[in-house]
Amino acid sequence: QVQLVESGGGLVQPGGSLILPCAASGFTLQSYAIGWFRQAPGKEREGISCTSSDGSTYYTDSVKGRFTISRDNAKNTVYLQMNSLKPEDTAVYYCTVPPNWGQGTQVNVSS
């Protein structure tokens, strides 16, 4: 059974950092492209980063230079390192290997 499980969310002050793991099971993550999306209250879900099986990466402009996507193939896990967090980063964060989605993890950036 294919499953993606995000974790690592929580409350952080502006300027702080969080790392979100997305653990995969039921398939080998190494062979697939993986994406991170987020959905803020009252807004549509937006794609923010992805990494392909060859290691190339993409970031939307709003997170470029602050977020880093990486994967640990031995742990079958992809990570989203988030630095210099802003209140506008508050959202539920999801990882996806289409057509599969995780359940999401809530990130709140507030003082």
KEDREN-677058 format. One record per residue: residue in three letters; z, y, x of N, C-alpha, C in turn. Coordinates in pm, whole numbers, padded with zeros to 5 digits, always signed. Example, Ala and Ser with C-alpha at 12.3 -4.5 7.8 and 13.67 -1.06 7.14 Angstrom:
2
Ala+00780-00569+01319+00780-00450+01230+00780-00330+01320
Ser+00708-00225+01285+00714-00106+01367+00787+00003+01290
***
This chain:
111
Gln+00000-00118+00085+00000+00000+00000+00000+00124+00089
Val-00097+00212+00064-00108+00335+00142+00000+00434+00096
Gln+00072+00488+00191+00178+00583+00158+00189+00689+00266
Leu+00212+00812+00223+00237+00925+00311+00369+00987+00269
Val+00459+01008+00365+00591+01062+00333+00620+01180+00425
Glu+00629+01299+00364+00665+01418+00440+00818+01434+00443
Ser+00865+01500+00546+01007+01533+00557+01020+01657+00643
Gly+01144+01701+00664+01168+01812+00756+01176+01949+00693
Gly+01153+01958+00562+01161+02088+00496+01304+02136+00485
Gly+01318+02261+00444+01451+02317+00428+01447+02468+00425
Leu+01565+02526+00442+01578+02672+00442+01586+02721+00586
Val+01505+02820+00619+01503+02874+00754+01489+03027+00744
Gln+01547+03096+00839+01537+03242+00840+01402+03286+00892
Pro+01356+03403+00852+01232+03456+00909+01237+03458+01061
Gly+01127+03417+01121+01121+03406+01265+01162+03270+01318
Gly+01215+03187+01232+01260+03055+01273+01147+02953+01279
Ser+01187+02830+01309+01091+02721+01327+01133+02598+01248
Leu+01035+02520+01211+01056+02389+01151+00945+02298+01199
Ile+00975+02168+01201+00870+02070+01226+00871+01973+01109
Leu+00753+01951+01053+00736+01863+00938+00666+01735+00983
Pro+00734+01621+00980+00665+01495+01004+00601+01444+00875
Cys+00491+01375+00890+00428+01302+00780+00405+01160+00829
Ala+00486+01069+00779+00479+00930+00822+00385+00852+00731
Ala+00294+00780+00792+00197+00701+00718+00232+00553+00725
Ser+00202+00483+00617+00219+00338+00615+00105+00278+00533
Gly+00074+00154+00563-00032+00086+00490-00170+00104+00549
Phe-00181+00188+00651-00308+00205+00720-00280+00268+00856
Thr-00381+00267+00943-00366+00322+01077-00416+00465+01078
Leu-00322+00556+01096-00352+00699+01089-00453+00743+01195
Gln-00455+00677+01307-00538+00716+01422-00686+00727+01385
Ser-00729+00650+01287-00871+00642+01255-00917+00746+01154
Tyr-00824+00830+01109-00856+00919+00999-00827+01066+01032
Ala-00897+01152+00963-00862+01293+00963-00744+01315+00868
Ile-00656+01404+00908-00536+01432+00830-00527+01582+00806
Gly-00486+01617+00687-00474+01758+00653-00334+01793+00605
Trp-00298+01920+00624-00176+01977+00567-00218+02086+00467
Phe-00160+02080+00351-00179+02181+00247-00042+02236+00210
Arg-00044+02349+00142+00080+02402+00087+00052+02468-00047
Gln+00156+02473-00129+00144+02538-00259+00267+02623-00283
Ala+00245+02752-00289+00352+02847-00317+00366+02862-00469
Pro+00483+02907-00515+00504+02925-00658+00398+03016-00719
Gly+00335+02969-00826+00237+03050-00897+00101+03060-00829
Lys+00084+02986-00720-00043+02992-00647-00108+02855-00640
Glu-00238+02857-00607-00309+02732-00591-00274+02667-00458
Arg-00291+02536-00454-00271+02463-00329-00379+02506-00230
Glu-00338+02535-00107-00433+02579-00005-00424+02489+00118
Gly-00538+02465+00178-00542+02391+00303-00507+02482+00418
Ile-00419+02437+00506-00377+02522+00616-00410+02466+00753
Ser-00423+02335+00764-00453+02277+00895-00503+02135+00877
Cys-00584+02092+00973-00624+01952+00972-00658+01910+01116
Thr-00656+01781+01137-00696+01726+01265-00782+01603+01239
Ser-00889+01591+01315-00979+01478+01297-00939+01365+01390
Ser-01006+01252+01377-00974+01136+01457-01007+01158+01605
Asp-01095+01254+01633-01129+01282+01774-01038+01387+01835
Gly-00940+01435+01756-00842+01529+01809-00872+01675+01785
Ser-00987+01704+01729-01016+01844+01701-00925+01894+01589
Thr-00898+02023+01592-00804+02081+01495-00861+02205+01429
Tyr-00806+02236+01313-00846+02355+01237-00720+02418+01180
Tyr-00720+02553+01178-00610+02626+01117-00667+02740+01033
Thr-00609+02760+00918-00646+02877+00841-00590+03001+00910
Asp-00652+03114+00885-00616+03235+00959-00468+03272+00946
Ser-00410+03248+00830-00273+03292+00806-00170+03218+00889
Val-00205+03103+00946-00109+03026+01026-00154+03011+01170
Lys-00275+03056+01201-00329+03040+01335-00238+03109+01437
Gly-00207+03038+01545-00120+03093+01648+00028+03069+01623
Arg+00062+03027+01502+00203+03001+01468+00229+02853+01439
Phe+00132+02785+01381+00148+02644+01344+00065+02558+01438
Thr+00114+02437+01463+00042+02340+01546+00047+02204+01479
Ile-00070+02144+01464-00078+02008+01409-00094+01911+01525
Ser-00026+01798+01516-00037+01697+01620-00010+01561+01558
Arg-00044+01458+01631-00018+01325+01580+00039+01238+01690
Asp+00124+01145+01649+00179+01042+01738+00128+00909+01685
Asn+00024+00858+01747-00037+00735+01696+00057+00616+01705
Ala+00142+00616+01805+00236+00503+01819+00334+00498+01702
Lys+00367+00617+01648+00459+00624+01534+00385+00635+01401
Asn+00251+00638+01408+00170+00651+01286+00213+00773+01205
Thr+00236+00882+01276+00292+01003+01216+00214+01125+01262
Val+00195+01219+01171+00136+01347+01205+00243+01453+01184
Tyr+00240+01557+01266+00342+01661+01262+00278+01797+01238
Leu+00354+01883+01173+00317+02023+01163+00433+02105+01220
Gln+00414+02159+01341+00512+02245+01403+00489+02387+01353
Met+00590+02446+01294+00577+02579+01235+00673+02674+01306
Asn+00618+02775+01371+00697+02875+01442+00676+03012+01380
Ser+00763+03104+01414+00754+03243+01365+00733+03247+01214
Leu+00816+03172+01145+00799+03159+01000+00824+03291+00929
Lys+00748+03311+00823+00755+03432+00741+00792+03395+00598
Pro+00847+03489+00523+00878+03458+00382+00756+03408+00304
Glu+00638+03456+00339+00518+03412+00268+00476+03270+00303
Asp+00545+03207+00397+00523+03065+00426+00600+02975+00330
Thr+00684+03034+00246+00760+02955+00149+00665+02882+00055
Ala+00678+02750+00049+00588+02667-00031+00633+02522-00024
Val+00571+02441-00106+00580+02296-00089+00464+02254+00002
Tyr+00497+02180+00106+00399+02138+00205+00364+01991+00185
Tyr+00233+01963+00185+00183+01829+00161+00093+01785+00277
Cys+00100+01658+00312-00001+01602+00401-00093+01514+00316
Thr-00216+01502+00366-00315+01424+00292-00411+01354+00385
Val-00441+01231+00349-00553+01156+00403-00631+01115+00279
Pro-00732+01194+00247-00798+01175+00117-00838+01031+00088
Pro-00812+00984-00032-00763+01058-00148-00611+01055-00165
Asn-00540+01016-00060-00395+00997-00070-00320+01123-00033
Trp-00209+01147-00104-00123+01262-00082+00022+01216-00072
Gly+00099+01289+00009+00242+01268+00007+00305+01339-00112
Gln+00437+01327-00122+00509+01387-00235+00543+01533-00211
Gly+00532+01577-00087+00559+01715-00053+00701+01737-00004
Thr+00719+01842+00074+00851+01882+00120+00861+02034+00108
Gln+00974+02080+00057+00991+02222+00028+01036+02298+00152
Val+00968+02408+00180+01005+02498+00288+01036+02634+00228
Asn+01155+02684+00256+01196+02816+00210+01228+02902+00330
Val+01161+03015+00339+01185+03109+00449+01248+03234+00389
Ser+01375+03252+00419+01449+03362+00359+01570+03396+00443
Ser+01607+03524+00441+01728+03565+00510+01847+03564+00413
***
